[in-house]
Amino acid sequence: MQLNEALRIVLSGLIGTFGFTLVFRSNKNRVIISTVGGVLTCVIYLISCHFFEHELMQNLFPALGATVYAEIMARLTRAPATPILACSIIPLVPGGKLYYTTYYFVIGEMESFYESIVALLRIASGLAVGIIIVSVIVHEINRNKFKHILDIE
């Protein structure tokens, strides 16, 4: 991948994330934080695409990075992580793949439909697994940190 194409992808991620934060009605602090998260996610995605050919792996690592970023920013700003994460992963949403999957189904090209839906499921699985891994780790850290207060065994 050439530098100008990578910059175009990162710029598209920045603009898309910024636009989504406005639609999501984020406050001024979260607009900046989420937009930076979207750019970070794009950069991690480009690095993952360089090292991996499989869609699941290409989306797993950016999802891990976006979730870690959202959790850190949530702690620093004393805000919930979910809105930051929801905006930060917008560049990873497979809108084009979903469109073509639907298109192939509507026109009756079932072989292309099956290939496209499998790729779509790989992408969605990578996103979901990345978010779940970090969320479970953060939950366990928080649970163990307050274990003595709650008297949980």
DSSP file with accessible surface (Angstrom, degrees, kcal/mol):
  #  RESIDUE AA STRUCTURE BP1 BP2  ACC     N-H-->O    O-->H-N    N-H-->O    O-->H-N    TCO  KAPPA ALPHA  PHI   PSI    X-CA   Y-CA   Z-CA
    1    1 A M              0   0  135      0, 0.0     2,-0.1     0, 0.0    49,-0.0   0.000 360.0 360.0 360.0 135.7    0.0    0.0    0.0
    2    2 A Q     >  -     0   0  136      1,-0.1     4,-2.2     4,-0.0     5,-0.2  -0.425 360.0-113.2 -85.6 160.1    1.3    3.4   -0.9
    3    3 A L  H  > S+     0   0  131      1,-0.2     4,-2.9     2,-0.2     5,-0.2   0.889 114.2  53.0 -61.2 -42.1    1.6    6.3    1.4
    4    4 A N  H  > S+     0   0   97      1,-0.2     4,-1.9     2,-0.2    -1,-0.2   0.877 110.2  48.5 -66.6 -33.7   -1.0    8.5   -0.4
    5    5 A E  H  > S+     0   0   81      2,-0.2     4,-2.2     1,-0.2    -1,-0.2   0.917 111.9  49.3 -69.6 -40.2   -3.6    5.6   -0.2
    6    6 A A  H  X S+     0   0   21     -4,-2.2     4,-2.5     1,-0.2    -2,-0.2   0.921 111.6  49.1 -64.1 -42.1   -2.8    5.1    3.5
    7    7 A L  H  X S+     0   0  105     -4,-2.9     4,-2.8     1,-0.2    -1,-0.2   0.881 109.1  53.1 -64.8 -36.7   -3.2    8.8    4.2
    8    8 A R  H  X S+     0   0  148     -4,-1.9     4,-2.5    -5,-0.2    -1,-0.2   0.908 109.9  48.3 -64.0 -40.3   -6.5    8.8    2.3
    9    9 A I  H  X S+     0   0   52     -4,-2.2     4,-2.4     2,-0.2    -2,-0.2   0.932 113.3  46.6 -66.1 -43.7   -7.8    6.0    4.5
   10   10 A V  H  X S+     0   0   30     -4,-2.5     4,-2.5     2,-0.2    -2,-0.2   0.921 113.1  49.3 -65.8 -41.5   -6.7    7.7    7.7
   11   11 A L  H  X S+     0   0  100     -4,-2.8     4,-2.7     2,-0.2     5,-0.2   0.912 110.9  50.1 -64.2 -40.2   -8.3   11.0    6.5
   12   12 A S  H  X S+     0   0   74     -4,-2.5     4,-2.9     1,-0.2     5,-0.2   0.903 110.5  50.3 -63.3 -40.4  -11.5    9.2    5.6
   13   13 A G  H  X S+     0   0    6     -4,-2.4     4,-2.6     2,-0.2     5,-0.2   0.904 110.8  49.6 -63.1 -40.8  -11.5    7.6    9.1
   14   14 A L  H  X S+     0   0   70     -4,-2.5     4,-2.6     2,-0.2    -2,-0.2   0.953 114.9  42.7 -62.4 -49.6  -11.0   11.0   10.7
   15   15 A I  H  X S+     0   0  102     -4,-2.7     4,-2.7     2,-0.2     5,-0.2   0.920 116.0  48.8 -65.5 -43.7  -13.8   12.7    8.8
   16   16 A G  H  X S+     0   0   34     -4,-2.9     4,-2.3    -5,-0.2    -1,-0.2   0.916 113.8  45.6 -63.2 -43.3  -16.1    9.7    9.2
   17   17 A T  H  X S+     0   0    0     -4,-2.6     4,-2.4    -5,-0.2    -2,-0.2   0.928 112.8  50.5 -66.7 -43.2  -15.5    9.5   12.9
   18   18 A F  H  X S+     0   0   97     -4,-2.6     4,-1.6    -5,-0.2    -2,-0.2   0.940 111.9  48.0 -59.5 -45.6  -15.9   13.2   13.4
   19   19 A G  H  X S+     0   0   30     -4,-2.7     4,-2.1     1,-0.2    -1,-0.2   0.905 110.8  50.8 -62.3 -40.5  -19.2   13.2   11.5
   20   20 A F  H  X S+     0   0   64     -4,-2.3     4,-2.9     1,-0.2    -1,-0.2   0.881 105.4  56.1 -67.6 -34.5  -20.4   10.2   13.5
   21   21 A T  H  <>S+     0   0    0     -4,-2.4     5,-2.4     1,-0.2     4,-0.2   0.875 108.2  49.2 -64.7 -32.9  -19.6   12.0   16.8
   22   22 A L  H ><5S+     0   0   98     -4,-1.6     3,-0.8     3,-0.2    -2,-0.2   0.910 113.0  45.5 -71.0 -40.8  -21.7   14.9   15.7
   23   23 A V  H 3<5S+     0   0  114     -4,-2.1    -2,-0.2     1,-0.2    -1,-0.2   0.889 111.6  53.1 -65.5 -37.7  -24.6   12.6   14.8
   24   24 A F  T 3<5S-     0   0   94     -4,-2.9    -1,-0.2    -5,-0.2    -2,-0.2   0.521 110.6-129.0 -74.4  -6.6  -24.1   10.8   18.1
   25   25 A R  T < 5 +     0   0  222     -3,-0.8    -3,-0.2    -4,-0.2     2,-0.1   0.892  40.7 177.4  57.5  46.3  -24.3   14.2   19.8
   26   26 A S      < -     0   0   19     -5,-2.4    -1,-0.2     1,-0.1     5,-0.0  -0.450  32.0-106.9 -73.4 152.0  -21.1   13.8   21.8
   27   27 A N     >  -     0   0   84     -2,-0.1     4,-1.9     1,-0.1    -1,-0.1  -0.248  39.8 -93.8 -74.2 171.6  -20.0   16.7   23.9
   28   28 A K  H  > S+     0   0  173      1,-0.2     4,-1.5     2,-0.2     5,-0.2   0.875 124.3  49.4 -58.6 -41.2  -17.0   18.8   22.8
   29   29 A N  H  > S+     0   0  109      1,-0.2     4,-2.2     2,-0.2    -1,-0.2   0.926 112.3  47.5 -62.6 -44.8  -14.4   16.8   24.8
   30   30 A R  H  > S+     0   0   54      1,-0.2     4,-2.8     2,-0.2     5,-0.3   0.781 103.6  62.1 -71.3 -26.1  -15.7   13.4   23.5
   31   31 A V  H  X S+     0   0   16     -4,-1.9     4,-2.2     2,-0.2    -1,-0.2   0.957 110.1  40.1 -61.5 -47.4  -15.7   14.7   19.9
   32   32 A I  H  X S+     0   0  105     -4,-1.5     4,-2.5     2,-0.2     5,-0.2   0.946 117.8  47.7 -67.0 -47.0  -12.0   15.2   20.0
   33   33 A I  H  X S+     0   0   22     -4,-2.2     4,-2.1     1,-0.2    -2,-0.2   0.922 114.8  45.6 -61.6 -45.1  -11.3   12.1   22.0
   34   34 A S  H  X S+     0   0    0     -4,-2.8     4,-2.3     2,-0.2    -1,-0.2   0.878 111.2  52.3 -68.4 -37.5  -13.4    9.9   19.7
   35   35 A T  H  X S+     0   0   15     -4,-2.2     4,-2.1    -5,-0.3    -2,-0.2   0.925 109.9  48.6 -65.5 -41.6  -12.0   11.4   16.6
   36   36 A V  H  X S+     0   0   74     -4,-2.5     4,-2.8     1,-0.2    -1,-0.2   0.907 110.1  53.5 -62.2 -40.0   -8.5   10.7   17.8
   37   37 A G  H  X S+     0   0    0     -4,-2.1     4,-2.5    -5,-0.2    -2,-0.2   0.893 107.0  51.2 -61.0 -39.4   -9.7    7.1   18.6
   38   38 A G  H  X S+     0   0    0     -4,-2.3     4,-2.1     2,-0.2    -1,-0.2   0.903 111.0  47.4 -65.0 -39.6  -11.0    6.7   15.0
   39   39 A V  H  X S+     0   0   36     -4,-2.1     4,-2.4     2,-0.2    -2,-0.2   0.932 112.0  50.1 -66.9 -43.8   -7.6    7.9   13.6
   40   40 A L  H  X S+     0   0   67     -4,-2.8     4,-2.6     1,-0.2     5,-0.2   0.919 109.7  51.5 -59.9 -42.0   -5.8    5.5   15.9
   41   41 A T  H  X S+     0   0    0     -4,-2.5     4,-2.4     1,-0.2    -1,-0.2   0.905 109.1  50.4 -62.2 -42.6   -8.1    2.7   14.8
   42   42 A C  H  X S+     0   0    6     -4,-2.1     4,-2.5     2,-0.2    -1,-0.2   0.912 110.4  49.4 -61.9 -42.5   -7.4    3.4   11.2
   43   43 A V  H  X S+     0   0   59     -4,-2.4     4,-2.2     2,-0.2    -2,-0.2   0.933 112.2  47.2 -64.8 -44.2   -3.6    3.4   11.8
   44   44 A I  H  X S+     0   0   39     -4,-2.6     4,-2.8     1,-0.2    -1,-0.2   0.901 110.9  53.5 -64.1 -37.1   -3.8    0.1   13.6
   45   45 A Y  H  X S+     0   0   67     -4,-2.4     4,-2.6    -5,-0.2    -2,-0.2   0.929 108.2  49.1 -62.6 -44.3   -6.0   -1.3   10.8
   46   46 A L  H  X S+     0   0   25     -4,-2.5     4,-1.3     2,-0.2    -1,-0.2   0.904 112.3  48.1 -63.4 -39.4   -3.4   -0.4    8.2
   47   47 A I  H  X S+     0   0   91     -4,-2.2     4,-1.4     1,-0.2     3,-0.2   0.925 111.8  50.2 -66.2 -41.9   -0.6   -2.0   10.2
   48   48 A S  H  X S+     0   0    6     -4,-2.8     4,-2.6     1,-0.2    -2,-0.2   0.884 107.0  54.3 -63.8 -37.9   -2.8   -5.1   10.7
   49   49 A C  H  < S+     0   0   34     -4,-2.6    -1,-0.2     1,-0.2    -2,-0.2   0.821 105.5  54.7 -65.2 -30.3   -3.5   -5.3    6.9
   50   50 A H  H  < S+     0   0  149     -4,-1.3    -1,-0.2    -3,-0.2    -2,-0.2   0.869 118.5  32.7 -69.1 -35.6    0.3   -5.2    6.3
   51   51 A F  H  < S+     0   0  146     -4,-1.4     2,-0.4    -3,-0.1    -2,-0.2   0.706 120.0  45.3 -95.3 -24.6    0.9   -8.2    8.5
   52   52 A F     <  -     0   0   70     -4,-2.6    -1,-0.1    -5,-0.2     0, 0.0  -0.948  46.5-169.7-126.4 146.9   -2.3  -10.3    8.1
   53   53 A E        +     0   0  187     -2,-0.4     2,-0.3    -3,-0.0    -1,-0.1   0.626  65.9  92.4-101.6 -19.7   -4.3  -11.4    5.1
   54   54 A H  S  > S-     0   0   82      1,-0.1     4,-2.2    68,-0.0     5,-0.2  -0.608  72.7-137.9 -82.9 134.1   -7.3  -12.8    7.0
   55   55 A E  H  > S+     0   0   48     -2,-0.3     4,-1.3     1,-0.2     5,-0.2   0.835 101.1  58.1 -59.8 -36.0  -10.2  -10.3    7.6
   56   56 A L  H >> S+     0   0   51      1,-0.2     4,-1.9     2,-0.2     3,-0.5   0.956 110.9  40.7 -61.7 -47.5  -10.7  -11.6   11.2
   57   57 A M  H 3> S+     0   0   57      1,-0.2     4,-1.4     2,-0.2    -2,-0.2   0.858 109.8  59.4 -70.2 -34.2   -7.1  -10.7   12.2
   58   58 A Q  H 3< S+     0   0   30     -4,-2.2    -1,-0.2     1,-0.2    -2,-0.2   0.772 117.1  33.1 -64.5 -25.6   -7.2   -7.4   10.3
   59   59 A N  H <X S+     0   0    6     -4,-1.3     4,-1.6    -3,-0.5    -2,-0.2   0.642 107.0  68.9-104.5 -19.0  -10.1   -6.3   12.4
   60   60 A L  H  X S+     0   0   21     -4,-1.9     4,-2.5    -5,-0.2     5,-0.2   0.957 101.1  45.5 -64.8 -50.5   -9.2   -8.0   15.7
   61   61 A F  H  X S+     0   0   77     -4,-1.4     4,-2.7     1,-0.2     5,-0.2   0.900 112.3  49.2 -67.9 -40.5   -6.2   -5.9   16.5
   62   62 A P  H  > S+     0   0    0      0, 0.0     4,-2.9     0, 0.0    -1,-0.2   0.901 111.8  51.0 -63.8 -34.2   -7.8   -2.5   15.6
   63   63 A A  H  X S+     0   0    0     -4,-1.6     4,-2.3     2,-0.2    -2,-0.2   0.909 110.2  49.1 -67.3 -40.4  -10.8   -3.5   17.8
   64   64 A L  H  X S+     0   0   38     -4,-2.5     4,-2.6     2,-0.2     5,-0.2   0.949 113.9  46.5 -59.3 -48.0   -8.4   -4.4   20.6
   65   65 A G  H  X S+     0   0   18     -4,-2.7     4,-2.6     1,-0.2    -2,-0.2   0.908 112.4  49.0 -62.6 -43.3   -6.6   -1.0   20.2
   66   66 A A  H  X S+     0   0    0     -4,-2.9     4,-2.6     2,-0.2    -1,-0.2   0.895 112.7  48.1 -65.0 -38.4   -9.9    1.0   20.0
   67   67 A T  H  X S+     0   0    1     -4,-2.3     4,-2.5     2,-0.2    -2,-0.2   0.915 112.1  48.0 -71.0 -41.5  -11.3   -0.7   23.1
   68   68 A V  H  X S+     0   0   67     -4,-2.6     4,-2.5     2,-0.2     5,-0.2   0.941 113.7  48.9 -61.3 -45.1   -8.1   -0.2   25.1
   69   69 A Y  H  X S+     0   0   34     -4,-2.6     4,-2.8    -5,-0.2     5,-0.3   0.930 111.4  49.1 -59.6 -45.8   -8.0    3.5   24.0
   70   70 A A  H  X S+     0   0    0     -4,-2.6     4,-2.3     1,-0.2    -1,-0.2   0.901 111.7  49.0 -63.3 -40.8  -11.7    3.9   25.0
   71   71 A E  H  X S+     0   0   32     -4,-2.5     4,-1.9     2,-0.2    -1,-0.2   0.918 113.1  46.9 -65.6 -42.7  -11.2    2.4   28.4
   72   72 A I  H  X S+     0   0   88     -4,-2.5     4,-2.3     2,-0.2    -2,-0.2   0.945 114.5  46.3 -64.4 -47.3   -8.1    4.6   29.1
   73   73 A M  H  X S+     0   0   36     -4,-2.8     4,-2.4     1,-0.2     6,-0.2   0.868 109.0  56.3 -65.4 -33.3   -9.9    7.8   27.9
   74   74 A A  H  X>S+     0   0    2     -4,-2.3     5,-1.8    -5,-0.3     4,-0.9   0.908 110.0  45.2 -64.1 -40.3  -13.0    6.9   29.9
   75   75 A R  H  <5S+     0   0  119     -4,-1.9    -2,-0.2     3,-0.2    -1,-0.2   0.898 114.4  48.1 -68.7 -41.6  -10.8    6.7   33.1
   76   76 A L  H  <5S+     0   0  126     -4,-2.3    -2,-0.2     1,-0.2    -1,-0.2   0.851 122.2  33.4 -68.6 -35.3   -9.0    9.9   32.3
   77   77 A T  H  <5S-     0   0   52     -4,-2.4    -1,-0.2    -5,-0.2    -2,-0.2   0.420 103.1-125.0-100.2  -1.3  -12.2   11.9   31.5
   78   78 A R  T  <5 +     0   0  232     -4,-0.9    -3,-0.2     1,-0.2    -4,-0.1   0.923  69.8 125.8  54.5  47.4  -14.4   10.1   34.0
   79   79 A A  S   <S-     0   0   18     -5,-1.8    -1,-0.2    -6,-0.2    -2,-0.1  -0.862  70.2 -85.1-126.6 162.5  -16.9    9.3   31.2
   80   80 A P     >  -     0   0   76      0, 0.0     4,-0.6     0, 0.0    -5,-0.0  -0.418  29.1-140.5 -68.9 147.7  -18.3    6.0   30.0
   81   81 A A  H  > S+     0   0   14      1,-0.2     4,-2.9     2,-0.1     5,-0.2   0.785  88.2  75.1 -78.5 -27.3  -16.2    4.0   27.6
   82   82 A T  H  > S+     0   0  107      1,-0.2     4,-3.1     2,-0.2     5,-0.2   0.900  95.1  45.6 -60.1 -47.9  -19.1    2.9   25.4
   83   83 A P  H  > S+     0   0   22      0, 0.0     4,-1.8     0, 0.0    -1,-0.2   0.904 115.2  48.9 -64.1 -34.9  -19.8    6.1   23.5
   84   84 A I  H  X S+     0   0    0     -4,-0.6     4,-2.4     2,-0.2    -2,-0.2   0.939 114.9  44.9 -66.4 -44.4  -16.0    6.7   23.0
   85   85 A L  H  X S+     0   0   22     -4,-2.9     4,-1.9     2,-0.2    -1,-0.2   0.920 108.9  55.9 -65.2 -43.6  -15.7    3.1   21.7
   86   86 A A  H  < S+     0   0   31     -4,-3.1    -1,-0.2    -5,-0.2     4,-0.2   0.896 114.8  39.3 -58.4 -39.8  -18.8    3.3   19.5
   87   87 A C  H >< S+     0   0    0     -4,-1.8     3,-1.1    -5,-0.2    -1,-0.2   0.877 112.1  56.9 -76.9 -36.5  -17.4    6.3   17.7
   88   88 A S  H 3< S+     0   0    0     -4,-2.4    -2,-0.2     1,-0.3    -1,-0.2   0.780 105.6  50.0 -68.9 -27.2  -13.8    5.1   17.6
   89   89 A I  T >X S+     0   0   29     -4,-1.9     3,-1.8     1,-0.2     4,-0.6   0.463  78.8 101.7 -92.7   3.0  -14.7    1.8   15.7
   90   90 A I  G X4 S+     0   0   45     -3,-1.1     3,-1.5     1,-0.3    -1,-0.2   0.884  75.1  59.4 -54.6 -40.2  -16.7    3.6   13.0
   91   91 A P  G 34 S+     0   0   43      0, 0.0    -1,-0.3     0, 0.0    -2,-0.1   0.766 103.9  53.6 -62.6 -18.4  -13.9    3.3   10.5
   92   92 A L  G <4 S+     0   0   10     -3,-1.8    -2,-0.2    -4,-0.1    35,-0.1   0.593  77.1 114.7 -89.7 -11.8  -14.0   -0.5   10.9
   93   93 A V    <<  -     0   0   80     -3,-1.5     2,-2.1    -4,-0.6     3,-0.3  -0.435  68.1-134.7 -64.5 125.1  -17.7   -0.9   10.2
   94   94 A P     >  +     0   0   32      0, 0.0     4,-2.3     0, 0.0     5,-0.2  -0.374  46.6 151.1 -83.8  65.5  -18.0   -2.9    6.9
   95   95 A G  H  > S+     0   0   42     -2,-2.1     4,-2.4     1,-0.2     5,-0.1   0.922  72.1  46.7 -63.5 -45.1  -20.6   -0.8    5.2
   96   96 A G  H  > S+     0   0   45     -3,-0.3     4,-2.6     2,-0.2     5,-0.2   0.914 112.1  50.7 -64.1 -42.6  -19.5   -1.5    1.6
   97   97 A K  H  > S+     0   0   77      1,-0.2     4,-2.2     2,-0.2    -1,-0.2   0.911 111.1  49.2 -62.8 -40.0  -19.2   -5.2    2.3
   98   98 A L  H  X S+     0   0   94     -4,-2.3     4,-2.3     2,-0.2    -2,-0.2   0.914 110.3  51.4 -66.1 -40.5  -22.7   -5.2    3.8
   99   99 A Y  H  X S+     0   0  140     -4,-2.4     4,-2.7     1,-0.2    -2,-0.2   0.948 112.5  44.3 -60.5 -50.4  -24.0   -3.3    0.8
  100  100 A Y  H  X S+     0   0  121     -4,-2.6     4,-2.8     2,-0.2     5,-0.2   0.856 110.0  56.0 -68.1 -32.0  -22.5   -5.8   -1.7
  101  101 A T  H  X S+     0   0    5     -4,-2.2     4,-1.8    -5,-0.2    -1,-0.2   0.951 112.3  42.5 -61.5 -46.9  -23.7   -8.8    0.3
  102  102 A T  H  X S+     0   0   76     -4,-2.3     4,-2.6     2,-0.2    -2,-0.2   0.912 113.0  53.8 -64.8 -41.7  -27.3   -7.5    0.1
  103  103 A Y  H  X S+     0   0  103     -4,-2.7     4,-2.5     1,-0.2     6,-0.2   0.932 108.0  49.1 -59.7 -47.4  -26.8   -6.6   -3.5
  104  104 A Y  H  X>S+     0   0   63     -4,-2.8     5,-1.7     1,-0.2     4,-0.7   0.887 112.0  49.7 -62.7 -35.9  -25.7  -10.1   -4.4
  105  105 A F  H ><5S+     0   0  115     -4,-1.8     3,-0.6    -5,-0.2    -1,-0.2   0.937 110.9  48.9 -66.9 -44.6  -28.7  -11.6   -2.6
  106  106 A V  H 3<5S+     0   0  111     -4,-2.6    -2,-0.2     1,-0.2    -1,-0.2   0.903 113.8  44.6 -65.1 -41.1  -31.2   -9.3   -4.3
  107  107 A I  H 3<5S-     0   0   74     -4,-2.5    -1,-0.2    -5,-0.2    -2,-0.2   0.550 115.4-115.1 -84.4  -3.7  -29.9  -10.0   -7.8
  108  108 A G  T <<5 +     0   0   47     -4,-0.7     2,-1.7    -3,-0.6    -3,-0.2   0.619  66.8 142.5  86.2  13.7  -29.7  -13.7   -7.1
  109  109 A E     >< +     0   0   93     -5,-1.7     4,-2.3    -6,-0.2    -1,-0.2  -0.614  21.5 172.5 -85.2  82.6  -25.9  -14.2   -7.3
  110  110 A M  H  >  +     0   0   68     -2,-1.7     4,-2.7     1,-0.2     5,-0.2   0.841  69.4  55.4 -68.6 -33.5  -25.9  -16.7   -4.5
  111  111 A E  H  > S+     0   0  147      2,-0.2     4,-2.1     1,-0.2    -1,-0.2   0.947 112.7  42.7 -64.9 -45.2  -22.3  -17.8   -4.9
  112  112 A S  H  > S+     0   0   33      1,-0.2     4,-2.5     2,-0.2    -2,-0.2   0.880 112.7  55.4 -66.2 -35.6  -21.0  -14.2   -4.6
  113  113 A F  H  X S+     0   0   30     -4,-2.3     4,-2.7    -9,-0.2     5,-0.2   0.937 108.3  46.9 -60.9 -48.0  -23.5  -13.7   -1.7
  114  114 A Y  H  X S+     0   0  135     -4,-2.7     4,-2.0     2,-0.2    -2,-0.2   0.916 113.3  48.3 -62.9 -43.1  -22.1  -16.6    0.2
  115  115 A E  H  X S+     0   0  123     -4,-2.1     4,-1.9    -5,-0.2    -1,-0.2   0.921 114.5  46.7 -62.1 -42.2  -18.5  -15.5   -0.3
  116  116 A S  H  X S+     0   0   10     -4,-2.5     4,-2.4     1,-0.2    -2,-0.2   0.893 111.1  50.1 -69.6 -38.9  -19.4  -12.0    0.8
  117  117 A I  H  X S+     0   0   55     -4,-2.7     4,-2.5     2,-0.2    -1,-0.2   0.877 108.6  52.9 -71.6 -32.9  -21.4  -13.0    3.8
  118  118 A V  H  X S+     0   0   66     -4,-2.0     4,-2.1    -5,-0.2    -1,-0.2   0.938 111.1  46.6 -64.8 -44.0  -18.6  -15.2    5.1
  119  119 A A  H  X S+     0   0    6     -4,-1.9     4,-2.2     2,-0.2    -2,-0.2   0.916 111.6  52.1 -62.9 -40.2  -16.1  -12.3    4.7
  120  120 A L  H  X S+     0   0   24     -4,-2.4     4,-2.6     1,-0.2    -2,-0.2   0.912 109.0  49.7 -62.6 -41.5  -18.7  -10.0    6.5
  121  121 A L  H  X S+     0   0  102     -4,-2.5     4,-2.4     1,-0.2    -1,-0.2   0.862 108.5  53.2 -67.8 -34.4  -18.9  -12.5    9.4
  122  122 A R  H  X S+     0   0   93     -4,-2.1     4,-2.3     2,-0.2    -1,-0.2   0.922 110.8  46.7 -64.1 -43.7  -15.2  -12.7    9.7
  123  123 A I  H  X S+     0   0   16     -4,-2.2     4,-2.2     2,-0.2    -2,-0.2   0.951 113.9  47.0 -63.5 -47.7  -15.0   -8.9   10.0
  124  124 A A  H  X S+     0   0   47     -4,-2.6     4,-2.7     1,-0.2     5,-0.2   0.890 111.4  52.3 -62.9 -37.4  -17.8   -8.8   12.5
  125  125 A S  H  X S+     0   0   54     -4,-2.4     4,-2.9     2,-0.2     5,-0.3   0.910 107.7  51.3 -65.5 -41.9  -16.2  -11.6   14.5
  126  126 A G  H  X S+     0   0    0     -4,-2.3     4,-2.1     2,-0.2    -2,-0.2   0.929 112.8  45.8 -60.6 -43.0  -12.9   -9.8   14.6
  127  127 A L  H  X S+     0   0   20     -4,-2.2     4,-2.2     2,-0.2     5,-0.2   0.944 115.5  45.9 -64.5 -47.9  -14.5   -6.7   15.9
  128  128 A A  H  X S+     0   0   47     -4,-2.7     4,-2.7     1,-0.2     5,-0.2   0.931 113.7  47.3 -63.9 -46.3  -16.6   -8.5   18.5
  129  129 A V  H  X S+     0   0   65     -4,-2.9     4,-2.7     1,-0.2     5,-0.2   0.916 111.4  51.6 -64.8 -41.5  -13.8  -10.7   19.8
  130  130 A G  H  X S+     0   0    0     -4,-2.1     4,-1.6    -5,-0.3    -1,-0.2   0.925 113.4  44.1 -60.6 -43.9  -11.4   -7.7   20.1
  131  131 A I  H  X S+     0   0   39     -4,-2.2     4,-2.5    -5,-0.2    -2,-0.2   0.924 114.2  49.9 -67.3 -42.7  -14.0   -5.7   22.1
  132  132 A I  H  X S+     0   0  100     -4,-2.7     4,-2.7    -5,-0.2     5,-0.3   0.915 106.9  54.5 -65.1 -42.8  -14.9   -8.7   24.3
  133  133 A I  H  X S+     0   0   73     -4,-2.7     4,-2.0     1,-0.2    -1,-0.2   0.957 114.4  39.2 -57.4 -51.8  -11.3   -9.6   25.2
  134  134 A V  H  X S+     0   0   14     -4,-1.6     4,-2.8    -5,-0.2     5,-0.2   0.922 115.0  53.1 -67.5 -40.9  -10.5   -6.1   26.5
  135  135 A S  H  X S+     0   0   43     -4,-2.5     4,-2.5     1,-0.2    -1,-0.2   0.900 109.8  48.0 -63.0 -40.5  -13.8   -5.6   28.2
  136  136 A V  H  X S+     0   0   80     -4,-2.7     4,-2.6     2,-0.2    -1,-0.2   0.925 112.3  49.2 -66.3 -42.4  -13.5   -8.9   30.1
  137  137 A I  H  X S+     0   0   92     -4,-2.0     4,-2.4    -5,-0.3    -2,-0.2   0.942 113.2  46.3 -62.4 -45.5  -10.0   -8.0   31.2
  138  138 A V  H  X S+     0   0   28     -4,-2.8     4,-2.7     1,-0.2     5,-0.2   0.915 111.9  51.9 -64.1 -40.5  -11.0   -4.5   32.3
  139  139 A H  H  X S+     0   0  112     -4,-2.5     4,-2.6    -5,-0.2    -1,-0.2   0.925 110.7  47.5 -61.7 -44.4  -14.1   -6.0   34.1
  140  140 A E  H  X S+     0   0   72     -4,-2.6     4,-2.5     2,-0.2     5,-0.2   0.893 111.3  50.7 -65.6 -39.0  -11.9   -8.5   36.0
  141  141 A I  H  X S+     0   0  101     -4,-2.4     4,-2.1    -5,-0.2    -2,-0.2   0.945 113.8  44.7 -62.5 -46.8   -9.4   -5.8   37.0
  142  142 A N  H  X S+     0   0   44     -4,-2.7     4,-1.5     2,-0.2    -2,-0.2   0.892 113.1  51.1 -65.2 -39.1  -12.1   -3.6   38.3
  143  143 A R  H  < S+     0   0   82     -4,-2.6    -2,-0.2    -5,-0.2    -1,-0.2   0.928 113.3  44.4 -64.9 -43.7  -13.8   -6.5   40.1
  144  144 A N  H >< S+     0   0   86     -4,-2.5     3,-0.7     1,-0.2     4,-0.4   0.824 108.3  58.6 -71.7 -29.5  -10.6   -7.6   41.8
  145  145 A K  H 3< S+     0   0  115     -4,-2.1     3,-0.2     1,-0.2    -1,-0.2   0.873 117.0  32.6 -66.5 -35.7   -9.7   -4.0   42.7
  146  146 A F  T 3X S+     0   0   93     -4,-1.5     4,-2.3     1,-0.2     3,-0.3   0.235  87.1 107.8-105.3  13.8  -13.0   -3.6   44.7
  147  147 A K  H <>>S+     0   0   76     -3,-0.7     4,-1.5     1,-0.2     5,-1.3   0.897  78.3  51.6 -60.7 -41.6  -13.2   -7.2   45.9
  148  148 A H  H  45S+     0   0  148     -4,-0.4    -1,-0.2    -3,-0.2    -2,-0.1   0.839 110.9  48.8 -68.0 -29.0  -12.3   -6.3   49.5
  149  149 A I  H  45S+     0   0  110     -3,-0.3    -2,-0.2     1,-0.2    -1,-0.2   0.926 118.2  38.0 -74.7 -44.1  -15.0   -3.6   49.6
  150  150 A L  H  <5S-     0   0  108     -4,-2.3    -2,-0.2    -7,-0.2    -1,-0.2   0.597 101.5-133.0 -83.5 -11.9  -17.7   -5.9   48.2
  151  151 A D  T  <5 +     0   0  130     -4,-1.5     2,-0.4    -5,-0.2    -3,-0.2   0.914  45.1 165.4  58.1  45.6  -16.5   -8.9   50.1
  152  152 A I      <       0   0   60     -5,-1.3    -1,-0.2    -9,-0.2    -2,-0.1  -0.759 360.0 360.0 -93.0 137.8  -16.7  -11.1   47.0
  153  153 A E              0   0  190     -2,-0.4    -1,-0.0    -5,-0.0    -5,-0.0  -0.699 360.0 360.0-106.4 360.0  -15.0  -14.5   47.0
